[in-house]
Amino acid sequence: MKQTIVIAGLGLIGGSLAKSIYQSNQNHIIGYDINTETLEYAQKNEIIHETLTDFKQAARKADFIIFAAPISETIRMMQELDTIPLDRDIIVSDTSSAKSSILEAANNLTNKHITFIGGHPMAGSHKKGIEAAKGHLFENAIYVLTPSIRSTQTKIESLKHVLKNTNSNFIILDPNDHDEMTGVVSHFPHLIASSLVHQAKKWEDKHAFLPTLAAGGFRDVTRIASSNPEMWQDIFYHNRFKMSRLLEEWITEMSSLKELVDNDAKETMIEYLKNAKVYRDGLGKMEKGAIPSYYDLHVDIQDQPGALASVTQLLADEEISIQNIQILEIREGITGALRLSFPSQKFQMQSHTLLQTQGYEVMMQK
């Protein structure tokens, strides 16, 4: 007998979950979204089996519900679900990147038919919307589960079974521990990236040429500042106590760093930078993480007609997907620099080997 899974919210995350769950013929997927165009696209492209714009109707049909909406909206829908008369037990999960508020709401649910198990698939993209959904988005990614007071091991295993085609690595975390860790490696970096952009914008008043110089490394460091502002405000709100503490620690750190600069503390500064390099270079080599990864190659190419096309054709012939192309430097008559970004380390490694064998000078970006 097929299981009915309701995906509430068909953006990038909800759409990608639906695509992976769709792979099993044991699942019947109902897509719920307030955007009818999104629902039409999802059904037309065989991402879901059925569409509904009435949440109560969808909930009554469900064996599983996965909320893939902003945190505040997820909490609102959980509270609405709590009031719906249900004639069967259902397992409910979410995809939010802050868990404490979600679990607080879950532990206050009174409907005995509902078992809530928090979820956070830790992978994403800088693209958004159902059109960007990919069935392999969560492959090799950490998928955090945060059980509520009603969760049992049997129910947790049932949810894992529904999500098995995501090919994720499931771990169980306490919601407070989850929020501290994602605060450090995901939420807080978004704040810092935004602050760096604001600082550059202020200096642009004095140096009009600054945006041209910022097109290189600065643009890479601040990529995540381009993410959805409304979504991230909601995340910061629900993890605000952790954010406030991290900001205090950052201010103290920056004050200490300013002293090193002001006093020209050469040896201490070298040690500071060396320790940062050692720790950063030793970070895990997981395919997916809290912030979308980029796997880059720098390729030297000649300034001649067809040089760029030759590189891309070589990769296309091997069915290697390129996520982004940027010409870093081309000056007339000499070698230029090309940066290729790939969606996975596998494509990065394949491209590195292929281009080297074809005589290109290639550098792998770690």
C-alpha positions in Angstrom: 0.0 0.0 0.0 1.3 3.4 -1.0 2.2 6.0 1.6 0.9 9.6 1.1 3.5 12.3 1.7 2.5 15.9 1.7 5.2 18.4 0.9 4.0 21.8 2.2 6.0 24.4 0.3 7.5 23.6 -3.1 10.5 25.9 -3.3 14.1 24.6 -3.8 14.1 22.5 -0.7 10.6 21.2 -0.8 10.8 20.5 -4.6 14.1 18.7 -4.2 12.8 16.5 -1.4 9.7 15.7 -3.6 11.9 14.8 -6.5 13.9 12.3 -4.4 10.9 10.8 -2.7 9.1 10.5 -6.1 11.7 7.9 -7.1 10.0 5.3 -5.0 6.8 3.8 -6.4 5.7 3.2 -2.8 5.0 6.9 -2.4 2.2 9.2 -3.4 3.2 12.8 -3.2 0.8 15.7 -2.7 2.2 19.1 -3.2 0.7 22.0 -1.2 1.7 25.5 -2.0 -0.1 28.9 -2.2 1.4 29.5 -5.6 -0.7 27.7 -8.2 2.0 28.2 -10.9 4.4 26.4 -8.7 2.0 23.5 -8.3 1.3 23.3 -12.0 5.0 23.2 -12.8 5.7 20.5 -10.2 2.9 18.2 -11.5 3.7 18.8 -15.1 7.4 17.9 -14.5 6.5 14.8 -12.5 7.9 16.2 -9.2 4.6 15.4 -7.4 1.5 13.2 -8.1 -1.2 15.5 -6.9 -1.7 19.2 -6.1 -3.8 20.8 -3.4 -4.2 24.4 -2.3 -6.3 23.5 0.8 -4.0 22.6 3.6 -6.7 20.9 5.8 -7.7 18.7 2.9 -4.0 17.8 2.3 -3.4 17.0 6.0 -6.4 14.6 6.2 -4.9 12.6 3.4 -1.4 12.4 4.7 0.7 9.7 6.3 3.6 12.0 6.4 3.8 15.8 6.2 7.1 17.7 5.6 7.0 21.4 6.0 9.4 23.2 3.6 8.6 26.8 4.4 10.2 29.6 6.4 10.4 29.0 10.1 7.6 31.3 11.2 5.3 30.0 8.5 6.2 26.4 9.5 5.2 27.1 13.1 2.0 28.7 12.0 1.1 25.6 9.9 2.0 23.3 12.7 -0.4 25.2 15.0 -3.1 25.0 12.3 -2.5 21.2 11.9 -3.0 20.8 15.6 -6.6 21.9 15.2 -7.5 19.6 12.3 -9.5 16.4 13.2 -7.4 13.5 12.0 -8.5 9.9 11.6 -5.0 8.4 11.4 -1.6 8.8 13.0 0.8 10.9 11.0 4.5 11.7 11.2 5.4 15.4 10.7 8.8 16.9 9.9 10.2 20.2 8.7 13.3 21.5 6.9 14.1 24.6 9.0 17.7 25.5 9.8 16.9 26.7 13.4 15.3 23.9 15.5 14.7 25.3 19.1 11.6 27.4 18.1 10.3 24.5 16.0 10.7 21.9 18.7 9.1 24.2 21.3 6.1 24.5 19.1 6.1 20.7 18.4 6.2 19.8 22.1 3.2 22.0 22.7 1.0 20.1 20.1 -2.0 18.5 21.7 -3.3 16.4 18.7 -2.4 12.8 19.8 -2.3 11.7 16.1 0.7 13.8 15.4 4.3 12.7 15.9 6.8 15.5 15.1 10.4 14.8 14.2 12.4 17.9 13.3 14.5 17.8 10.2 17.2 19.9 8.6 18.8 18.7 5.3 22.1 20.6 5.3 22.5 21.4 1.6 21.2 24.1 -0.6 21.9 26.3 -3.6 22.1 30.0 -4.4 19.2 29.4 -6.8 15.7 29.3 -5.6 12.2 28.1 -6.6 10.8 24.9 -7.9 12.7 25.3 -11.2 16.0 24.9 -9.3 14.9 21.6 -7.6 17.2 18.7 -7.9 16.6 15.1 -6.8 20.3 14.7 -5.9 20.5 18.0 -3.9 20.9 16.2 -0.6 23.1 13.3 -1.7 26.0 12.9 0.8 24.6 15.8 2.8 24.2 15.7 6.6 20.5 15.5 7.4 19.9 16.4 11.0 16.9 14.9 12.9 15.7 16.5 16.2 13.1 14.3 17.8 10.2 15.8 19.9 8.9 14.4 23.1 6.5 12.0 21.2 9.1 10.6 18.9 10.0 7.0 19.1 12.8 5.1 17.4 10.2 3.3 15.2 8.8 6.6 14.0 12.3 8.0 13.3 13.1 4.9 11.2 9.8 5.3 9.3 10.8 8.9 8.4 14.3 7.8 7.4 12.7 5.2 5.1 10.6 7.8 3.4 13.7 10.0 2.9 16.0 7.1 1.9 16.3 8.3 -1.8 17.8 11.6 -0.7 20.9 9.5 0.0 21.7 11.7 3.0 23.7 11.0 6.1 21.2 11.1 9.0 22.3 12.2 12.5 20.4 12.9 15.6 21.0 16.2 17.5 19.6 18.1 20.4 17.9 21.2 19.0 20.0 23.6 21.2 23.2 21.9 20.0 22.1 22.1 16.4 21.3 25.8 16.7 24.7 26.5 18.2 26.6 24.7 15.5 24.6 26.0 12.6 24.8 29.4 14.2 28.6 29.3 14.0 29.1 27.7 10.6 26.0 29.0 8.7 23.9 31.7 10.2 26.7 33.9 11.6 28.8 33.9 8.4 25.7 35.3 6.6 25.7 38.2 9.0 29.4 38.8 8.5 29.2 38.6 4.7 26.5 41.2 4.7 28.5 43.5 7.0 31.5 43.2 4.7 29.4 44.2 1.7 28.0 47.2 3.7 31.5 48.3 4.6 32.6 48.1 0.9 29.5 50.1 -0.1 30.4 52.9 2.2 34.0 53.1 0.9 32.6 53.2 -2.7 31.6 56.9 -2.0 35.4 57.6 -1.8 36.7 55.1 -4.4 34.4 54.8 -7.4 36.7 52.1 -8.9 36.2 49.8 -5.8 33.4 47.6 -7.3 35.8 46.6 -10.1 38.5 45.5 -7.7 35.9 43.7 -5.5 34.9 41.4 -8.4 37.6 38.9 -7.5 38.2 37.4 -4.0 35.9 39.8 -2.2 33.0 38.7 -4.4 33.8 35.1 -3.5 34.0 35.7 0.3 30.7 37.5 0.3 28.7 35.2 -2.1 26.3 34.2 0.7 25.2 37.8 1.2 23.2 37.3 -2.0 20.8 34.9 -0.3 17.1 35.6 0.3 16.9 38.6 2.8 13.4 37.7 4.1 14.3 34.1 4.7 17.5 35.0 6.5 15.8 37.6 8.7 13.4 34.9 9.9 16.4 32.5 10.6 18.2 35.2 12.6 15.1 36.0 14.6 14.6 32.4 15.6 18.2 31.9 16.5 18.7 35.4 17.8 20.1 34.5 21.2 22.9 32.5 19.6 23.4 35.3 17.1 23.8 37.9 19.8 26.3 35.8 21.7 28.3 35.2 18.6 28.3 38.9 17.8 29.7 39.7 21.2 32.4 37.1 20.7 33.2 38.5 17.3 33.4 42.1 18.6 35.9 40.9 21.3 37.9 39.0 18.6 38.0 42.0 16.3 39.2 44.2 19.2 42.1 41.8 19.9 42.9 41.7 16.2 42.9 45.5 15.9 45.5 45.6 18.7 47.7 43.2 16.7 47.4 45.5 13.7 47.9 48.7 15.6 51.0 47.4 17.5 52.5 45.6 14.4 52.7 42.4 16.4 54.3 40.5 13.6 55.0 37.1 15.2 51.6 37.0 16.9 49.9 37.9 13.7 51.7 35.2 11.8 50.7 32.7 14.5 47.1 33.9 14.3 46.9 33.5 10.6 48.8 30.2 10.7 46.3 28.7 13.2 43.4 29.9 11.1 44.9 28.3 8.0 45.6 25.0 9.8 42.1 24.7 11.2 40.5 25.7 7.9 42.6 23.3 5.8 41.7 20.5 8.2 37.9 20.9 8.0 36.0 17.9 6.8 35.8 17.2 3.1 32.1 16.4 3.1 30.4 16.9 -0.3 27.6 19.1 1.3 27.5 21.4 4.3 25.6 24.2 5.9 26.6 26.6 3.3 26.5 25.6 -0.4 29.9 24.4 -1.6 31.8 25.5 -4.7 34.3 23.3 -6.4 36.5 25.6 -8.5 39.3 25.2 -11.0 41.5 28.0 -12.3 42.5 27.4 -15.9 45.0 29.4 -18.0 43.8 30.1 -21.5 45.2 31.9 -24.5 43.8 35.2 -25.9 42.6 33.7 -29.2 39.3 33.0 -30.9 37.6 29.8 -29.6 39.8 29.5 -26.5 36.8 29.5 -24.1 34.7 27.3 -26.3 37.5 24.7 -26.5 37.5 24.3 -22.7 33.8 24.0 -22.4 33.5 21.6 -25.3 36.0 19.3 -23.7 34.0 19.2 -20.5 30.7 18.9 -22.4 32.0 15.9 -24.3 32.6 14.1 -21.0 29.2 15.2 -19.7 30.7 17.2 -16.9 28.3 19.9 -15.6 29.7 23.4 -15.1 27.8 25.5 -12.5 29.5 28.8 -13.2 32.1 30.4 -15.5 34.0 33.6 -14.8 36.8 35.2 -16.8 39.1 36.5 -14.1 41.6 38.2 -16.4 42.1 38.5 -20.1 44.6 40.9 -21.6 45.2 41.1 -25.3 47.9 38.8 -26.7 48.7 37.0 -23.4 47.4 34.2 -21.3 44.2 34.8 -19.3 42.7 33.2 -16.3 39.4 31.4 -16.3 37.5 30.1 -13.2 35.1 27.2 -13.6 32.8 26.2 -10.7 31.3 22.7 -10.4 28.4 21.3 -8.4 30.5 18.5 -6.9 34.0 17.5 -6.1 33.7 14.6 -8.5 33.3 16.9 -11.5 36.1 19.2 -10.2 38.5 16.2 -10.0 37.4 14.9 -13.4 37.8 18.3 -15.0 41.3 18.8 -13.5 42.6 15.5 -14.9 41.0 16.0 -18.3 42.3 19.5 -18.8 45.7 18.7 -17.6 46.0 15.8 -20.1 45.0 18.3 -22.8 47.9 20.5 -22.0 46.1 23.2 -19.9 47.6 24.7 -16.8 45.1 24.0 -14.1 45.0 24.9 -10.4 42.5 23.3 -8.0 40.8 25.8 -5.6 40.5 24.2 -2.1 
